[in-house]
């Protein structure tokens, strides 16, 4: 080989080494209305899931996370997964009732003592079997059901008692009865509103308050316009990443198994951030000028009495909801023992 040919061959080899990696066989777009960070539990699940799937599939699946509503408002991404134009969306649970009314049972307040208790309940075999059926009518399936912090109401005016909710126009995460009727029973006026509209809604006076969580309150800088935050007793933000069954069928059984396994494995990273994440965001909220308000023990009891009675009245009108609630309640009771 001549020097010229050798040099050409060497350049070709180096060029091949420097060329871009082969594109992934499949792209899994994940839409989430919340911001992604390295502190909160839900973000930890997303990031661990992304890393795990890409590593286990040797890059065959390229997981792309689109936070903060980049792929559109929640209803549009929910429809996108049902139609197969988006692979995964992860809204709060109330918005998934448009795909399957059974999702709404997860909106019931008063079931869980804290996020660890909720996680133990969702891990119960009877609950896992029930959840696997959700979304079947719309060709979607939950990859996981997770909490994303205790529900918090942010408002310009302090809310520290059940009476303070009277007359408050409050953004809620969906239009389900279990989410809205208990608040209405306390005198609030629930307004189903996508997350991206909540902050402008408070700014313009369209609403008085928003029912969200602390990572969202920080990520969207709610303290700039509504400095008061109040945790709602027994209420938690429930989120479910739901996947298109068409996508699972397309990638084949081996890759599908990996996706399912990594959704479960990522719960370890999630669990590790539950407590530290909550403490971090509370500290950040107050450092940004926000105020944390709390209910007294008597007010908590009064609030939960109204919540529980309203929930019982609602589920008694629907046999399927009653059956699903009973499974959740039984698992939640067992998880306390």
C-alpha positions as CSV (number, residue, x, y, z in Angstrom):
1,X,0.0,0.0,0.0
2,X,1.4,3.4,-1.0
3,X,1.7,6.2,1.6
4,X,-1.1,8.0,-0.2
5,X,-3.4,5.0,0.0
6,X,-2.4,4.3,3.6
7,X,-3.2,7.9,4.6
8,X,-6.5,7.7,2.8
9,X,-7.4,4.5,4.5
10,X,-6.5,5.9,7.9
11,X,-8.6,9.0,7.3
12,X,-11.5,6.8,6.3
13,X,-11.2,4.7,9.5
14,X,-11.0,7.8,11.7
15,X,-14.0,9.3,9.9
16,X,-16.0,6.1,10.6
17,X,-15.1,6.2,14.3
18,X,-16.2,9.9,14.5
19,X,-19.4,9.4,12.6
20,X,-22.7,9.7,14.5
21,X,-24.1,6.7,16.3
22,X,-26.7,4.7,14.5
23,X,-30.1,6.2,15.2
24,X,-32.4,4.4,17.7
25,X,-34.9,1.9,16.3
26,X,-37.7,3.5,18.3
27,X,-38.4,6.9,20.0
28,X,-40.4,7.1,23.1
29,X,-41.6,10.6,23.7
30,X,-42.8,11.3,27.2
31,X,-45.0,14.4,27.8
32,X,-45.3,15.8,31.3
33,X,-46.9,19.1,32.3
34,X,-44.5,19.5,35.3
35,X,-40.9,20.7,35.1
36,X,-38.1,18.2,35.5
37,X,-35.3,18.7,38.1
38,X,-32.9,16.6,40.2
39,X,-34.8,17.0,43.5
40,X,-38.3,15.7,43.5
41,X,-39.5,12.1,43.5
42,X,-41.5,12.2,40.2
43,X,-38.5,13.7,38.3
44,X,-36.3,11.0,39.8
45,X,-38.7,8.3,38.3
46,X,-38.6,9.9,34.8
47,X,-34.8,10.2,34.8
48,X,-34.2,6.7,36.1
49,X,-36.7,5.3,33.6
50,X,-35.0,7.1,30.7
51,X,-31.5,5.9,31.8
52,X,-32.7,2.4,32.5
53,X,-34.6,1.8,29.2
54,X,-31.8,3.3,27.0
55,X,-29.1,1.3,28.8
56,X,-31.1,-2.0,28.8
57,X,-32.0,-1.7,25.2
58,X,-28.5,-0.6,24.1
59,X,-30.0,2.5,22.6
60,X,-32.7,0.7,20.6
61,X,-35.2,2.9,22.4
62,X,-34.5,6.6,22.6
63,X,-36.5,8.0,25.5
64,X,-37.1,11.7,25.1
65,X,-38.7,13.6,28.0
66,X,-40.6,16.8,27.2
67,X,-41.4,18.6,30.5
68,X,-43.4,21.7,31.3
69,X,-46.0,21.1,28.7
70,X,-43.7,21.3,25.7
71,X,-45.8,18.9,23.7
72,X,-49.0,20.8,24.4
73,X,-51.7,21.1,27.1
74,X,-52.6,18.1,29.1
75,X,-55.8,17.2,27.2
76,X,-53.9,17.2,23.9
77,X,-51.2,14.9,25.1
78,X,-53.8,12.5,26.6
79,X,-55.5,12.4,23.2
80,X,-52.1,12.0,21.6
81,X,-51.3,8.8,23.5
82,X,-54.7,7.4,22.8
83,X,-54.1,8.1,19.1
84,X,-50.6,6.9,19.1
85,X,-48.9,10.2,18.1
86,X,-47.2,10.4,21.6
87,X,-45.9,7.3,23.2
88,X,-46.3,8.3,26.9
89,X,-48.0,11.1,28.8
90,X,-47.9,11.7,32.6
91,X,-50.7,14.0,33.7
92,X,-52.3,14.1,37.1
93,X,-54.9,11.4,37.3
94,X,-58.0,13.4,36.8
95,X,-57.3,14.1,33.2
96,X,-57.1,10.4,32.4
97,X,-60.8,9.9,33.1
98,X,-61.5,11.0,29.5
99,X,-59.7,7.7,28.5
100,X,-61.3,5.5,31.1
101,X,-63.7,6.6,33.9
102,X,-62.1,4.1,36.2
103,X,-59.0,6.3,36.6
104,X,-61.1,8.7,38.7
105,X,-61.2,6.5,41.7
106,X,-57.5,7.5,42.3
107,X,-58.8,11.1,42.9
108,X,-60.5,10.0,46.2
109,X,-59.0,12.0,49.1
110,X,-58.5,10.4,52.5
111,X,-57.1,7.1,51.4
112,X,-53.4,7.7,52.2
113,X,-51.6,9.0,55.3
114,X,-48.5,10.0,53.3
115,X,-46.6,9.2,50.1
116,X,-44.9,6.2,51.5
117,X,-48.3,4.8,52.5
118,X,-49.6,5.5,49.0
119,X,-46.6,3.7,47.4
120,X,-47.2,0.7,49.6
121,X,-50.9,0.7,48.7
122,X,-50.1,0.9,44.9
123,X,-47.7,-2.0,45.3
124,X,-50.4,-4.3,46.7
125,X,-51.0,-7.2,44.2
126,X,-54.7,-6.6,44.2
127,X,-54.2,-3.0,43.3
128,X,-51.6,-3.7,40.7
129,X,-54.0,-6.2,39.0
130,X,-56.8,-3.6,39.1
131,X,-54.6,-0.8,37.7
132,X,-53.4,-3.0,34.8
133,X,-57.0,-2.9,33.5
134,X,-57.3,0.9,33.5
135,X,-57.2,2.5,30.0
136,X,-57.9,-0.7,28.1
137,X,-60.9,0.8,26.4
138,X,-58.7,3.5,24.9
139,X,-55.7,1.4,24.0
140,X,-53.4,2.8,26.8
141,X,-52.0,1.3,29.9
142,X,-50.5,2.8,33.1
143,X,-46.7,2.1,33.4
144,X,-46.9,3.3,37.0
145,X,-49.1,5.1,39.4
146,X,-47.1,7.6,41.6
147,X,-47.7,10.4,44.0
148,X,-46.1,13.8,43.3
149,X,-46.3,15.4,46.7
150,X,-49.2,16.3,49.0
151,X,-51.7,18.5,47.3
152,X,-51.2,22.2,48.1
153,X,-53.4,25.2,47.4
154,X,-51.5,28.3,46.4
155,X,-53.4,31.6,46.8
156,X,-53.0,35.3,47.3
157,X,-55.1,35.2,50.5
158,X,-54.1,32.8,53.3
159,X,-56.1,29.6,53.6
160,X,-55.7,28.0,57.0
161,X,-59.1,26.6,57.8
162,X,-61.9,24.9,56.0
163,X,-64.0,28.1,56.2
164,X,-61.3,30.0,54.2
165,X,-62.2,27.9,51.2
166,X,-65.7,29.3,51.0
167,X,-66.3,31.1,47.7
168,X,-62.7,30.5,46.5
169,X,-62.5,29.8,42.7
170,X,-59.9,27.1,42.7
171,X,-58.1,25.4,39.8
172,X,-58.3,21.6,40.0
173,X,-56.6,19.0,37.9
174,X,-59.6,17.6,36.1
175,X,-63.4,17.5,36.0
176,X,-64.0,14.3,38.0
177,X,-66.6,14.3,40.8
178,X,-64.2,12.8,43.4
179,X,-61.8,15.7,42.8
180,X,-64.3,18.6,42.6
181,X,-67.4,17.7,44.6
182,X,-65.5,17.4,48.0
183,X,-64.1,20.9,47.4
184,X,-67.6,22.2,46.4
185,X,-68.9,20.7,49.7
186,X,-66.5,23.0,51.5
187,X,-67.8,26.0,49.7
188,X,-65.1,26.3,47.0
189,X,-65.9,26.7,43.3
190,X,-63.7,24.1,41.5
191,X,-62.5,25.1,38.0
192,X,-61.0,22.3,35.8
193,X,-58.0,23.9,34.2
194,X,-54.8,22.7,32.5
195,X,-51.7,23.4,34.5
196,X,-50.3,25.9,32.1
197,X,-53.3,28.2,32.6
198,X,-53.2,28.2,36.4
199,X,-50.6,30.9,37.0
200,X,-52.1,33.3,34.4
201,X,-55.5,32.6,35.9
202,X,-54.4,33.8,39.3
203,X,-52.7,36.8,37.8
204,X,-55.8,37.9,35.9
205,X,-58.3,37.0,38.6
206,X,-60.0,34.2,36.6
207,X,-59.3,32.0,39.6
208,X,-58.4,32.8,43.2
209,X,-56.2,29.7,43.9
210,X,-54.7,26.6,42.3
211,X,-54.6,23.1,43.7
212,X,-51.1,21.9,42.6
213,X,-48.0,20.5,44.4
214,X,-44.8,22.1,45.6
215,X,-42.5,21.1,42.7
216,X,-45.0,22.8,40.3
217,X,-45.4,25.8,42.6
218,X,-41.6,26.3,42.5
219,X,-41.0,25.4,38.9
220,X,-43.6,27.8,37.6
221,X,-42.7,30.6,40.2
222,X,-46.2,30.8,41.7
223,X,-44.8,32.7,44.7
224,X,-44.4,35.7,42.5
225,X,-48.1,36.1,42.3
226,X,-49.6,33.9,45.1
227,X,-47.4,33.7,48.2
228,X,-49.6,31.5,50.4
229,X,-49.4,27.7,50.2
230,X,-51.6,25.3,52.3
231,X,-51.4,21.5,52.3
232,X,-54.7,19.7,52.0
233,X,-55.1,16.9,54.6
234,X,-55.2,13.4,53.1
235,X,-54.9,14.7,49.5
236,X,-52.0,13.9,47.2
237,X,-51.2,14.7,43.6
238,X,-51.5,11.3,41.8
239,X,-49.7,11.0,38.5
240,X,-49.7,8.1,36.0
241,X,-47.4,7.7,33.1
242,X,-49.7,6.0,30.6
243,X,-48.2,4.3,27.5
244,X,-49.8,3.7,24.1
245,X,-50.4,-0.1,23.6
246,X,-49.7,0.4,19.9
247,X,-46.2,1.4,20.9
248,X,-45.7,-1.6,23.1
249,X,-46.9,-3.9,20.4
250,X,-44.7,-2.2,17.8
251,X,-41.4,-2.7,19.8
252,X,-41.9,-6.4,20.3
253,X,-42.1,-8.6,23.4
254,X,-38.5,-8.4,24.4
255,X,-38.3,-4.6,24.4
256,X,-41.8,-4.3,25.9
257,X,-40.6,-6.4,28.9
258,X,-37.7,-4.1,29.4
259,X,-39.9,-1.0,29.4
260,X,-42.2,-2.6,32.0
261,X,-39.3,-3.7,34.2
262,X,-37.6,-0.3,34.1
263,X,-40.9,1.4,35.0
264,X,-40.9,-0.7,38.1
265,X,-37.1,-0.4,38.8
266,X,-37.3,3.4,38.5
267,X,-39.6,3.4,41.6
268,X,-36.4,2.9,43.7
269,X,-35.1,6.3,42.6
270,X,-38.5,7.7,43.2
271,X,-38.8,6.4,46.7
272,X,-35.4,7.8,47.6
273,X,-36.5,11.3,46.9
274,X,-39.9,11.4,48.6
275,X,-38.8,12.9,51.9
276,X,-35.7,14.9,50.8
277,X,-37.6,16.4,47.8
278,X,-40.5,17.6,50.0
279,X,-38.2,19.2,52.5
280,X,-36.1,20.9,49.7
281,X,-39.1,22.4,48.0
282,X,-40.6,23.7,51.2
283,X,-37.4,25.4,52.0
284,X,-37.2,26.9,48.5
285,X,-40.7,28.1,48.7
286,X,-40.1,30.1,51.9
287,X,-36.7,31.4,50.6
288,X,-38.5,32.8,47.6
289,X,-40.9,34.7,49.9
290,X,-43.6,32.1,50.0
291,X,-45.6,31.4,53.2
292,X,-46.6,27.9,54.3
293,X,-50.0,27.8,56.1
294,X,-51.4,24.8,58.0
295,X,-54.7,23.5,59.3
296,X,-55.0,22.9,63.1
297,X,-55.7,19.3,64.2
298,X,-59.4,20.2,64.6
299,X,-59.6,21.8,61.2
300,X,-57.9,18.7,59.6
301,X,-60.5,16.5,61.2
302,X,-63.3,18.7,60.0
303,X,-61.9,18.8,56.5
304,X,-61.5,15.0,56.3
305,X,-65.0,14.4,57.7
306,X,-66.4,16.4,54.8
307,X,-64.1,14.8,52.3
308,X,-64.9,11.2,53.4
309,X,-68.6,11.7,53.5
310,X,-68.7,13.3,50.1
311,X,-66.5,10.5,48.7
312,X,-68.9,7.8,50.1
313,X,-71.9,9.6,48.6
314,X,-70.2,9.7,45.2
315,X,-68.9,6.2,44.9
316,X,-72.3,4.8,46.1
317,X,-73.8,5.9,42.8
318,X,-71.4,3.8,40.7
319,X,-70.9,0.0,41.2
320,X,-67.6,-0.1,39.3
321,X,-66.2,2.9,41.2
322,X,-67.4,1.3,44.5
323,X,-65.6,-1.9,43.7
324,X,-62.4,-0.2,42.7
325,X,-62.5,2.0,45.8
326,X,-63.0,-1.0,48.0
327,X,-59.9,-2.6,46.6
328,X,-57.9,0.6,47.2
329,X,-59.3,1.0,50.7
330,X,-58.6,-2.6,51.7
331,X,-55.0,-2.3,50.5
332,X,-54.5,1.0,52.2
333,X,-55.8,-0.4,55.5
334,X,-53.5,-3.5,55.1
335,X,-50.6,-1.2,54.4
336,X,-51.1,0.5,57.8
337,X,-50.7,-2.8,59.7
